[in-house]
Amino acid sequence: MKKSFIGITVLAIVTLACSTLMPAANNAEPTVAEPGVGATNAPTQDTASRLEGLGSYPCPDSDFICVKLPVPLNHFDPSDSRMIDVVFGVLPATGERKGMFVTATGGPGSAGLASADSYTATMDPAIPEQYDIVFFDQRGVGQSGNLQCVNATAKYYLSDFDTSTPEKEAALLETARTFASECVAEMGNPDILPYLGTAQAVEDLEIFRQVIGDEKFWLYGESYGTQYAQTYAAAHPDHLAGMILDGTVDLTLSGVEYYVQQTAAFNNALQLTLEACNADDICAETMGGGDAIAAYNKLSQRLKQEPIEFDFPLPSGGVAKRTFTFSDLETSATGYMYSETLRMMFLRALAAYSRNEDIVPMARILYNSLAIDPETLEAMIDPSYSDAIYYGVECQDYSYFSGTPEERGAALMQAGNEVEQTVPNFSSLFYGDIPCLFWPNAVENAARPAPLTADGIPTLVLGAIADPATPVSNGINVFRRLDDGYLVTQEGGPHVTYGVGSACVDAIVTEFMVNGQPPSERESTCEGVVADEFVPLLPLDAKDFSDPLEALSMIDDEIYYLPEYYYWDYFTPTSIGCPFGGVMSFEATDTSDSFSLEACSFTSGFSLTGSGLNNYDDGTFTLEVTVSGLKEGTLTYIRDAEGTRSVSGEYGGEAVELSR
């Protein structure tokens, strides 16, 4: 089953790995990293001039400067003269330069350059002032090859991952075999497969460091990026001034060991999410009998018996007959366990089913999680992420059992049976790397890296209790082995914690980077929640609205939390089928998101035709619509930058002027 990681789309994936515990090495007094240590032996030439000498060019649709760097295909065989291009993006420091701050994004398979500008925007301004900010597309990803297998992936992730009988286990193994073959054929360039692993990829960064000329730099890794960062630290410890691991992977664990822990962590995140709903009066009240855990179990048990047939509102208008399976439920739930907002959105979908057996909101989550077209169920290319590279890296970094693919498959299924007996939900996640059993050139060496001590490298380890993808215990284990480590744990919290809303975490990172000041204690905690405050569902009938302002306010919220809009790429013109008929479309302009509604009904008896704007400059959201159904009218709705909502116009033959 598809995993996923936060930072790009819901669909992207976290990595795996981890292992043996070492005695804690954190009894020493905290040390203070010297400000500016990253500038040791920095080049005399300014960054822009150095990049220009390397043939730099503006990164597409970005403030960053790109450099296409030729690197050896195989760093570990000097006799192999083959080369590939890897693209790095740099935003030169705007003030006195201390060095480079490099980000390794998650996946594997994410395009770092796709998120460079948005990630940088979340940093304290002092960081891009003092550091060159560096992102990159790892070999094979995005601008560094763009190897994809979207069609094979869409087919694979819509498969049945049920392993409850020997026959179904055999079917899953065959599905994985077919996917491995079809993905490799679709991605092309098979010669690159043996060289996609992390050990090769970190040498690309080392070459970049050498051509820039910095003796040391700062390295931040999120999710799989922590796997990348630790691998670099082990290979080139003398070239790191400091390191930040966010959503940490414990590299000493085998793939099987890691997946056992991750499966349990996803189950824990779901339980925490359902418990958070029960503690929220509005959420609990919406769940039938007032118990979100019971509501989820009821839906789960029904789907285990048979799929649910339903009508899905198409973006082109009309409806299509669809089915929703138990595997679809687990895919939807796992895809939306990565952050507080996503968990709340999942709870809204569960509440919709609990209220009146409406599975459409859950189907929207499913299609969004898998990046498939809701109209056609065909794969949509996401240039920021590649499943082909996910497996290309995973199958080089991890090995599963020994023997023939059939023998290894039998061993994996046996291990999975034990997981299924102990983990109530998401046991199918254990089989996340099953295509590696059949992947060409997959490694067969089960040895894991030595525990990382990172001697002399001050390291922040960031984690969250509710992280489903990289269990918080992974980060704790890594922290305990470090020579100079600092552990920061967020209560509740998302998959990765820096730059996503925790002022506490962000302040610690800023102090570490800007002032060279680590936390005063080796271990610290930041407050957090499991799920955002529940946003009520729209009533099923317009007669239940108290007034037009309540109606349009709730529709405003509904639009914002639609998976298709919440995870929109802000580029592709997109349409959705409205729940009770009609269509809403949205597209980007230079200053806003522009909406068009054609007989769009989010509630029976309140149909909207007109337009809307989400204005970036002044922070307002506006709808100008003609209303039909229960009553007729023409209304203008405005939510201003302070959150005040107002509506004016005429509704049901009466003048309307409301604000709250």
Disulfide bonds with the S-S distance in Angstrom:
Cys59-Cys66 1.98
Cys149-Cys183 2.14
Cys277-Cys283 1.98
Cys395-Cys436 2.05
Cys504-Cys526 1.93
Cys578-Cys600 2.03
